[in-house]
């Protein structure tokens, strides 16, 4: 997957790339997996279903709400 342009707010993109490279790569891989699933192309998924499925793919990479989302 190639990202051509990014709007970065207060250096968030640079921070992600330089300080959280592994997380960035996991996000990219999960998006690739999300796009490669045949059932997504063959069936229309609601935004809620798509969001839930993406969360599942991230969970398979070891992500959890408790670990990555801070208040």
Backbone atoms as SQL, in Angstrom:
CREATE TABLE atoms (id INTEGER PRIMARY KEY, chain TEXT, resi INTEGER, resn TEXT, atom TEXT, x REAL, y REAL, z REAL);
INSERT INTO atoms VALUES
  (1, 'A', 1, 'UNK', 'N', 0.848, -1.161, 0.000),
  (2, 'A', 1, 'UNK', 'CA', 0.000, 0.000, 0.000),
  (3, 'A', 1, 'UNK', 'C', 0.897, 1.227, 0.000),
  (4, 'A', 2, 'UNK', 'N', 0.563, 2.194, -0.836),
  (5, 'A', 2, 'UNK', 'CA', 1.335, 3.414, -0.946),
  (6, 'A', 2, 'UNK', 'C', 0.490, 4.584, -0.468),
  (7, 'A', 3, 'UNK', 'N', 1.028, 5.366, 0.432),
  (8, 'A', 3, 'UNK', 'CA', 0.354, 6.566, 0.916),
  (9, 'A', 3, 'UNK', 'C', 1.025, 7.752, 0.248),
  (10, 'A', 4, 'UNK', 'N', 0.258, 8.489, -0.575),
  (11, 'A', 4, 'UNK', 'CA', 0.821, 9.601, -1.340),
  (12, 'A', 4, 'UNK', 'C', 0.882, 10.905, -0.563),
  (13, 'A', 5, 'UNK', 'N', -0.159, 11.205, 0.186),
  (14, 'A', 5, 'UNK', 'CA', -0.213, 12.464, 0.919),
  (15, 'A', 5, 'UNK', 'C', -0.838, 12.245, 2.284),
  (16, 'A', 6, 'UNK', 'N', -0.388, 13.039, 3.230),
  (17, 'A', 6, 'UNK', 'CA', -0.903, 12.951, 4.588),
  (18, 'A', 6, 'UNK', 'C', -1.044, 14.359, 5.134),
  (19, 'A', 7, 'UNK', 'N', -2.148, 14.604, 5.795),
  (20, 'A', 7, 'UNK', 'CA', -2.309, 15.849, 6.541),
  (21, 'A', 7, 'UNK', 'C', -1.926, 15.527, 7.980),
  (22, 'A', 8, 'UNK', 'N', -0.916, 16.181, 8.474),
  (23, 'A', 8, 'UNK', 'CA', -0.417, 15.898, 9.817),
  (24, 'A', 8, 'UNK', 'C', -0.742, 17.054, 10.744),
  (25, 'A', 9, 'UNK', 'N', -1.425, 16.762, 11.821),
  (26, 'A', 9, 'UNK', 'CA', -1.781, 17.770, 12.804),
  (27, 'A', 9, 'UNK', 'C', -0.756, 17.743, 13.929),
  (28, 'A', 10, 'UNK', 'N', -0.074, 18.855, 14.107),
  (29, 'A', 10, 'UNK', 'CA', 0.936, 19.008, 15.162),
  (30, 'A', 10, 'UNK', 'C', 2.004, 17.905, 15.128),
  (31, 'A', 11, 'UNK', 'N', 2.381, 17.479, 13.918),
  (32, 'A', 11, 'UNK', 'CA', 3.445, 16.496, 13.772),
  (33, 'A', 11, 'UNK', 'C', 3.052, 15.063, 14.090),
  (34, 'A', 12, 'UNK', 'N', 1.734, 14.782, 14.125),
  (35, 'A', 12, 'UNK', 'CA', 1.273, 13.440, 14.489),
  (36, 'A', 12, 'UNK', 'C', 1.781, 12.374, 13.517),
  (37, 'A', 13, 'UNK', 'N', 1.785, 12.680, 12.217),
  (38, 'A', 13, 'UNK', 'CA', 2.245, 11.698, 11.230),
  (39, 'A', 13, 'UNK', 'C', 3.717, 11.365, 11.456),
  (40, 'A', 14, 'UNK', 'N', 4.535, 12.385, 11.615),
  (41, 'A', 14, 'UNK', 'CA', 5.964, 12.164, 11.838),
  (42, 'A', 14, 'UNK', 'C', 6.197, 11.384, 13.129),
  (43, 'A', 15, 'UNK', 'N', 5.429, 11.703, 14.161),
  (44, 'A', 15, 'UNK', 'CA', 5.537, 10.985, 15.432),
  (45, 'A', 15, 'UNK', 'C', 5.201, 9.505, 15.242),
  (46, 'A', 16, 'UNK', 'N', 4.141, 9.234, 14.502),
  (47, 'A', 16, 'UNK', 'CA', 3.745, 7.846, 14.235),
  (48, 'A', 16, 'UNK', 'C', 4.846, 7.105, 13.491),
  (49, 'A', 17, 'UNK', 'N', 5.349, 7.693, 12.428),
  (50, 'A', 17, 'UNK', 'CA', 6.363, 7.033, 11.588),
  (51, 'A', 17, 'UNK', 'C', 7.673, 6.809, 12.343),
  (52, 'A', 18, 'UNK', 'N', 8.106, 7.806, 13.089),
  (53, 'A', 18, 'UNK', 'CA', 9.419, 7.716, 13.734),
  (54, 'A', 18, 'UNK', 'C', 9.399, 7.012, 15.091),
  (55, 'A', 19, 'UNK', 'N', 8.324, 7.169, 15.837),
  (56, 'A', 19, 'UNK', 'CA', 8.299, 6.625, 17.195),
  (57, 'A', 19, 'UNK', 'C', 7.429, 5.387, 17.362),
  (58, 'A', 20, 'UNK', 'N', 6.562, 5.128, 16.400),
  (59, 'A', 20, 'UNK', 'CA', 5.638, 3.995, 16.497),
  (60, 'A', 20, 'UNK', 'C', 5.604, 3.214, 15.185),
  (61, 'A', 21, 'UNK', 'N', 6.781, 2.940, 14.646),
  (62, 'A', 21, 'UNK', 'CA', 6.887, 2.277, 13.350),
  (63, 'A', 21, 'UNK', 'C', 6.156, 0.940, 13.332),
  (64, 'A', 22, 'UNK', 'N', 6.313, 0.151, 14.379),
  (65, 'A', 22, 'UNK', 'CA', 5.670, -1.168, 14.428),
  (66, 'A', 22, 'UNK', 'C', 4.144, -1.027, 14.382),
  (67, 'A', 23, 'UNK', 'N', 3.619, -0.059, 15.129),
  (68, 'A', 23, 'UNK', 'CA', 2.176, 0.177, 15.118),
  (69, 'A', 23, 'UNK', 'C', 1.703, 0.599, 13.734),
  (70, 'A', 24, 'UNK', 'N', 2.458, 1.477, 13.110),
  (71, 'A', 24, 'UNK', 'CA', 2.125, 1.925, 11.754),
  (72, 'A', 24, 'UNK', 'C', 2.069, 0.742, 10.794),
  (73, 'A', 25, 'UNK', 'N', 3.069, -0.121, 10.862),
  (74, 'A', 25, 'UNK', 'CA', 3.110, -1.281, 9.975),
  (75, 'A', 25, 'UNK', 'C', 1.935, -2.230, 10.232),
  (76, 'A', 26, 'UNK', 'N', 1.539, -2.377, 11.489),
  (77, 'A', 26, 'UNK', 'CA', 0.378, -3.214, 11.818),
  (78, 'A', 26, 'UNK', 'C', -0.908, -2.604, 11.261),
  (79, 'A', 27, 'UNK', 'N', -1.025, -1.293, 11.337),
  (80, 'A', 27, 'UNK', 'CA', -2.204, -0.621, 10.773),
  (81, 'A', 27, 'UNK', 'C', -2.261, -0.842, 9.266),
  (82, 'A', 28, 'UNK', 'N', -1.144, -0.636, 8.586),
  (83, 'A', 28, 'UNK', 'CA', -1.090, -0.824, 7.131),
  (84, 'A', 28, 'UNK', 'C', -1.441, -2.263, 6.771),
  (85, 'A', 29, 'UNK', 'N', -0.874, -3.221, 7.497),
  (86, 'A', 29, 'UNK', 'CA', -1.146, -4.640, 7.213),
  (87, 'A', 29, 'UNK', 'C', -2.617, -4.973, 7.422),
  (88, 'A', 30, 'UNK', 'N', -3.218, -4.435, 8.480),
  (89, 'A', 30, 'UNK', 'CA', -4.633, -4.721, 8.731),
  (90, 'A', 30, 'UNK', 'C', -5.518, -4.109, 7.647),
  (91, 'A', 31, 'UNK', 'N', -5.152, -2.932, 7.143),
  (92, 'A', 31, 'UNK', 'CA', -5.923, -2.324, 6.049),
  (93, 'A', 31, 'UNK', 'C', -5.779, -3.165, 4.780),
  (94, 'A', 32, 'UNK', 'N', -4.572, -3.658, 4.524),
  (95, 'A', 32, 'UNK', 'CA', -4.379, -4.557, 3.370),
  (96, 'A', 32, 'UNK', 'C', -5.270, -5.787, 3.509),
  (97, 'A', 33, 'UNK', 'N', -5.282, -6.381, 4.692),
  (98, 'A', 33, 'UNK', 'CA', -6.118, -7.567, 4.932),
  (99, 'A', 33, 'UNK', 'C', -7.593, -7.233, 4.807),
  (100, 'A', 34, 'UNK', 'N', -7.960, -6.059, 5.266),
  (101, 'A', 34, 'UNK', 'CA', -9.346, -5.612, 5.175),
  (102, 'A', 34, 'UNK', 'C', -9.763, -5.513, 3.712),
  (103, 'A', 35, 'UNK', 'N', -8.909, -4.955, 2.885),
  (104, 'A', 35, 'UNK', 'CA', -9.218, -4.786, 1.465),
  (105, 'A', 35, 'UNK', 'C', -9.152, -6.083, 0.684),
  (106, 'A', 36, 'UNK', 'N', -8.398, -7.056, 1.168),
  (107, 'A', 36, 'UNK', 'CA', -8.207, -8.288, 0.408),
  (108, 'A', 36, 'UNK', 'C', -9.279, -9.341, 0.684),
  (109, 'A', 37, 'UNK', 'N', -10.131, -9.111, 1.658),
  (110, 'A', 37, 'UNK', 'CA', -11.145, -10.106, 2.000),
  (111, 'A', 37, 'UNK', 'C', -12.245, -10.139, 0.944),
  (112, 'A', 38, 'UNK', 'N', -12.469, -11.314, 0.354),
  (113, 'A', 38, 'UNK', 'CA', -13.456, -11.474, -0.706),
  (114, 'A', 38, 'UNK', 'C', -14.860, -11.111, -0.259),
  (115, 'A', 39, 'UNK', 'N', -15.223, -11.459, 0.978),
  (116, 'A', 39, 'UNK', 'CA', -16.592, -11.205, 1.398),
  (117, 'A', 39, 'UNK', 'C', -16.889, -9.714, 1.505),
  (118, 'A', 40, 'UNK', 'N', -15.883, -8.890, 1.674),
  (119, 'A', 40, 'UNK', 'CA', -16.111, -7.440, 1.693),
  (120, 'A', 40, 'UNK', 'C', -16.440, -6.958, 0.291),
  (121, 'A', 41, 'UNK', 'N', -15.758, -7.505, -0.704),
  (122, 'A', 41, 'UNK', 'CA', -16.008, -7.101, -2.082),
  (123, 'A', 41, 'UNK', 'C', -17.341, -7.650, -2.591),
  (124, 'A', 42, 'UNK', 'N', -17.712, -8.835, -2.134),
  (125, 'A', 42, 'UNK', 'CA', -18.924, -9.483, -2.628),
  (126, 'A', 42, 'UNK', 'C', -20.180, -9.040, -1.891),
  (127, 'A', 43, 'UNK', 'N', -20.043, -8.573, -0.684),
  (128, 'A', 43, 'UNK', 'CA', -21.188, -8.144, 0.122),
  (129, 'A', 43, 'UNK', 'C', -20.975, -6.715, 0.573),
  (130, 'A', 44, 'UNK', 'N', -22.061, -5.997, 0.602),
  (131, 'A', 44, 'UNK', 'CA', -21.961, -4.635, 1.129),
  (132, 'A', 44, 'UNK', 'C', -21.986, -4.701, 2.644),
  (133, 'A', 45, 'UNK', 'N', -20.981, -4.110, 3.256),
  (134, 'A', 45, 'UNK', 'CA', -20.917, -4.086, 4.711),
  (135, 'A', 45, 'UNK', 'C', -21.272, -2.681, 5.183),
  (136, 'A', 46, 'UNK', 'N', -21.985, -2.621, 6.268),
  (137, 'A', 46, 'UNK', 'CA', -22.264, -1.320, 6.860),
  (138, 'A', 46, 'UNK', 'C', -20.974, -0.784, 7.465),
  (139, 'A', 47, 'UNK', 'N', -20.945, 0.503, 7.720),
  (140, 'A', 47, 'UNK', 'CA', -19.771, 1.106, 8.338),
  (141, 'A', 47, 'UNK', 'C', -19.494, 0.472, 9.692),
  (142, 'A', 48, 'UNK', 'N', -20.549, 0.162, 10.433),
  (143, 'A', 48, 'UNK', 'CA', -20.388, -0.474, 11.745),
  (144, 'A', 48, 'UNK', 'C', -19.760, -1.860, 11.600),
  (145, 'A', 49, 'UNK', 'N', -20.224, -2.644, 10.613),
  (146, 'A', 49, 'UNK', 'CA', -19.658, -3.980, 10.382),
  (147, 'A', 49, 'UNK', 'C', -18.200, -3.889, 9.947),
  (148, 'A', 50, 'UNK', 'N', -17.907, -2.934, 9.073),
  (149, 'A', 50, 'UNK', 'CA', -16.541, -2.748, 8.592),
  (150, 'A', 50, 'UNK', 'C', -15.617, -2.347, 9.744),
  (151, 'A', 51, 'UNK', 'N', -16.091, -1.441, 10.599),
  (152, 'A', 51, 'UNK', 'CA', -15.318, -1.011, 11.758),
  (153, 'A', 51, 'UNK', 'C', -15.048, -2.181, 12.702),
  (154, 'A', 52, 'UNK', 'N', -16.063, -2.987, 12.950),
  (155, 'A', 52, 'UNK', 'CA', -15.905, -4.155, 13.826),
  (156, 'A', 52, 'UNK', 'C', -14.916, -5.148, 13.241),
  (157, 'A', 53, 'UNK', 'N', -14.980, -5.347, 11.933),
  (158, 'A', 53, 'UNK', 'CA', -14.074, -6.281, 11.279),
  (159, 'A', 53, 'UNK', 'C', -12.633, -5.771, 11.350),
  (160, 'A', 54, 'UNK', 'N', -12.443, -4.458, 11.162),
  (161, 'A', 54, 'UNK', 'CA', -11.096, -3.892, 11.245),
  (162, 'A', 54, 'UNK', 'C', -10.556, -4.042, 12.662),
  (163, 'A', 55, 'UNK', 'N', -11.400, -3.833, 13.667),
  (164, 'A', 55, 'UNK', 'CA', -10.969, -4.035, 15.057),
  (165, 'A', 55, 'UNK', 'C', -10.521, -5.479, 15.285),
  (166, 'A', 56, 'UNK', 'N', -11.236, -6.426, 14.691),
  (167, 'A', 56, 'UNK', 'CA', -10.857, -7.831, 14.805),
  (168, 'A', 56, 'UNK', 'C', -9.482, -8.074, 14.189),
  (169, 'A', 57, 'UNK', 'N', -9.241, -7.491, 13.018),
  (170, 'A', 57, 'UNK', 'CA', -7.933, -7.647, 12.378),
  (171, 'A', 57, 'UNK', 'C', -6.829, -7.038, 13.232),
  (172, 'A', 58, 'UNK', 'N', -7.075, -5.880, 13.832),
  (173, 'A', 58, 'UNK', 'CA', -6.081, -5.274, 14.718),
  (174, 'A', 58, 'UNK', 'C', -5.864, -6.123, 15.964),
  (175, 'A', 59, 'UNK', 'N', -6.941, -6.706, 16.482),
  (176, 'A', 59, 'UNK', 'CA', -6.824, -7.573, 17.654),
  (177, 'A', 59, 'UNK', 'C', -5.934, -8.775, 17.337),
  (178, 'A', 60, 'UNK', 'N', -6.036, -9.292, 16.118),
  (179, 'A', 60, 'UNK', 'CA', -5.186, -10.409, 15.699),
  (180, 'A', 60, 'UNK', 'C', -3.715, -10.012, 15.665),
  (181, 'A', 61, 'UNK', 'N', -3.437, -8.699, 15.545),
  (182, 'A', 61, 'UNK', 'CA', -2.053, -8.192, 15.588),
  (183, 'A', 61, 'UNK', 'C', -1.611, -7.911, 17.011),
  (184, 'A', 62, 'UNK', 'N', -2.486, -8.196, 17.986),
  (185, 'A', 62, 'UNK', 'CA', -2.131, -7.981, 19.378),
  (186, 'A', 62, 'UNK', 'C', -2.625, -6.665, 19.952),
  (187, 'A', 63, 'UNK', 'N', -3.450, -5.942, 19.185),
  (188, 'A', 63, 'UNK', 'CA', -3.974, -4.670, 19.666),
  (189, 'A', 63, 'UNK', 'C', -5.118, -4.911, 20.634),
  (190, 'A', 64, 'UNK', 'N', -5.246, -3.991, 21.583),
  (191, 'A', 64, 'UNK', 'CA', -6.399, -4.003, 22.477),
  (192, 'A', 64, 'UNK', 'C', -6.709, -2.567, 22.857),
  (193, 'A', 65, 'UNK', 'N', -7.947, -2.323, 23.178),
  (194, 'A', 65, 'UNK', 'CA', -8.361, -0.978, 23.555),
  (195, 'A', 65, 'UNK', 'C', -7.569, -0.493, 24.764),
  (196, 'A', 66, 'UNK', 'N', -7.407, -1.362, 25.730),
  (197, 'A', 66, 'UNK', 'CA', -6.719, -0.996, 26.953),
  (198, 'A', 66, 'UNK', 'C', -5.249, -0.630, 26.697),
  (199, 'A', 67, 'UNK', 'N', -4.622, -1.290, 25.738),
  (200, 'A', 67, 'UNK', 'CA', -3.208, -1.085, 25.491),
  (201, 'A', 67, 'UNK', 'C', -2.931, 0.186, 24.683),
  (202, 'A', 68, 'UNK', 'N', -3.806, 0.524, 23.736),
  (203, 'A', 68, 'UNK', 'CA', -3.475, 1.590, 22.790),
  (204, 'A', 68, 'UNK', 'C', -4.314, 2.848, 22.918),
  (205, 'A', 69, 'UNK', 'N', -5.426, 2.792, 23.594),
  (206, 'A', 69, 'UNK', 'CA', -6.253, 3.992, 23.719),
  (207, 'A', 69, 'UNK', 'C', -6.108, 4.517, 25.132),
  (208, 'A', 70, 'UNK', 'N', -5.591, 5.733, 25.224),
  (209, 'A', 70, 'UNK', 'CA', -5.436, 6.357, 26.544),
  (210, 'A', 70, 'UNK', 'C', -6.325, 7.575, 26.621),
  (211, 'A', 71, 'UNK', 'N', -6.823, 7.831, 27.796),
  (212, 'A', 71, 'UNK', 'CA', -7.724, 8.977, 27.987),
  (213, 'A', 71, 'UNK', 'C', -6.939, 10.223, 28.297);
